[in-house]
Each structure stands twice: as C-alpha cells, then as structure tokens.
Amino acid sequence: MKVLVTGAAGVLGQAVTRLLEREEGVQLRLTDRACLETRHAFRVADLTRLEEIKPVCEGVDTVLHIAAIHPWKPYTTEQYIRCNVEGTFNLLQAAAAVGVRRVIYTSSVAAMGMAPCEFVPLPWDESKPCELAPGDIYGFSKHAGEEACRSCARPGKLTVTALRPGMFIPAPEDDPQFGLGLLSFTVHATDVAMAHLLAFRSDAAHGEFVITSRTRFDREDGPELLEDAAAVILRRYPLAHRLVAQGVELPAAIRCTYDITKAQRLLGYEPRVTFQSWLERR
C-alpha cells in the first residue's frame, strides 16, 4: 500500500512517519514545503499550488494530511487561509482526481469552537455544533477544512476521516500547567500520533473523532467545572491534593473538556498520558 504523509517535516508528521514505517506492506511517500532528510521517497511541494501536489498524490492509496500552521506561532489571516483552507482543498481535489481511496485529515478540537456553549454541557463530544469566537481564524480554518472533507468525500471512491486533536505542542512534562492542561485541551504528541496510526488501521474510521487525553469528568460535572473546577478535580482525582500541598493552584474554571468515547469505541484509542498517570508519576 502506498501512503502519502503531508507536513512530514513537522513534529507530528515525523512521529506518524515513524509509526507507519513499522507497518507491514506500507510504502511511504513524504512531502513538505521544507526539505527533509529521510530514507523514504520525499518531494518538496506547496499545497497551495495544485499543480505541485497533484503529481505527489498519483499512485497513492491513502493520504494522511497533517500539513498545517498552528496558533503557537504568529501567522496572518491570509496565511491561515492559504495553508489550512486552500491547501487542504487542493489536497482533496488532487486526491480525488488521481484515485486516492482515503484521506485522514488532521483537524483540531478548535474546529468545534472552544468557548462555553450554553446548550451543550461539558464534556464535549463530536456532536457539539461549531460555535467559533469572533476572530478565531485558526478554528475557522480547521472547520473549513472539515467542510472541504465532507464536500469532497464520495461513497465507494474517496472516504475521509477527520481527527480532532487538542493542543500537542511539546512542553516540559513536569510543569503543572502541562498536567492540568490534560484535563482540558492538552494532549501528548505521542498519543496524537498513535491516533493517526489507529485511524489508518481501522475500517470504521469515518467522520470526525475527538483526540484528547482521557478524563474522569461526566455530564453531571459540566456546570460545576465552569464555576468551581478545583472542587471537581479534587473529587475526581484524590491524588490532586498533592498538588495543593505543593502550592500548585488548581483552576477555578475549566471552560472546555472532551469526551473521547467515539475514538475509544471505533479506533481503540487509549491515551497513554492522562492527568491521572501524570499525577502518579509526580
């Protein structure tokens, strides 16, 4: 099977490549705007140029479309639109034109909007409607990318899966802010990479999948998480009392947290790094 990975020079692209190269029968082709030293077939290509990406897709069975720009670096609105929206649309058009059977798209929980939603209690799952805050160009770009996926999917010809990871920017794992972030939208990069491998392996991986860490919160906790998150954390995670004893301030409110049940059920996704496992290692 011939598999293309876009954004192969990035943190996630490299991690996914390392997992895929262990899969039997997989022949990898990598692409990025930046050069990359690799033993696999590699082509420099700009996804905003359809004439460059179409030849890269030829002969490929599956594309893992990871290439994107993210808000932890400063980008302009035009750059988000060009890379995340136009680039994704071009990739999908090229894939459909040359007979690619499947695209796995790296979206984001930001595609759902990250502000509290009055009629959708925490934790959120894939059914949450998109409600973007004004000016959230990154969230818009990922939501638009998902819409492009839906418009280009063709039953029996091109299937599209959208993975919605949380924030996976590398961070010091002993930092309390990293640990507490696992209760919300932070997820370890290795877990995001594994989710991509599981989606690649799965015949049931259609539609959207939230890919974050796992929490013990349920819908009954939702209202209290917005008002007194510290109390919920201490109730659900008794080991969190250690943090308080160390002088770590627990958050007064958690405005977004997620339910990964769908990914667990259909992909077999089980994050290795959770708030509980992080507490146990301290």
C-alpha positions, 0 to 999 in steps of 0.5 A: 500500500502506498501512503502519502504523509503531508507536513512530514517535516513537522513534529507530528508528521515525523512521529506518524512517519515513524509509526507507519514505517513499522507497518507491514506492506506500507510504502511511504511517500513524504512531502513538505514545503521544507526539505527533509532528510529521510530514507523514504521517497520525499518531494518538496511541494506547496499545497497551495499550488495544485499543480505541485501536489497533484503529481505527489498524490498519483499512485497513492492509496491513502493520504494522511494530511497533517500539513498545517500552521498552528496558533503557537506561532504568529501567522496572518489571516491570509496565511491561515487561509492559504495553508489550512483552507486552500491547501487542504482543498487542493489536497482533496481535489488532487486526491480525488482526481488521481484515485486516492481511496482515503484521506485522514485529515488532521483537524483540531478540537478548535474546529468545534469552537472552544468557548462555553456553549450554553446548550451543550454541557461539558464534556464535549463530544463530536456532536457539539455544533461549531460555535467559533469566537469572533476572530478565531481564524485558526478554528475557522480554518480547521472547520473549513477544512472539515467542510472541504472533507465532507464536500469532497468525500464520495461513497465507494471512491474517496472516504475521509476521516477527520481527527480532532486533536487538542493542543500537542505542542511539546512542553516540559512534562513536569510543569503543572500547567502541562498536567492540568492542561490534560484535563482540558485541551492538552494532549501528548504528541505521542498519543496524537500520533498513535491516533493517526496510526489507529485511524489508518488501521481501522475500517470504521474510521469515518467522520470526525473523532475527538483526540484528547487525553482521557478524563474522569469528568461526566455530564453531571460535572459540566456546570460545576467545572465552569464555576468551581473546577478545583472542587471537581478535580479534587473529587475526581482525582484524590491524588490532586491534593498533592498538588495543593500541598505543593502550592500548585493552584488548581483552576477555578474554571475549566471552560472546555473538556472532551469526551473521547468515547467515539475514538475509544469505541471505533479506533481503540484509542487509549491515551497513554498520558492522562492527568491521572498517570501524570499525577502518579508519576509526580 
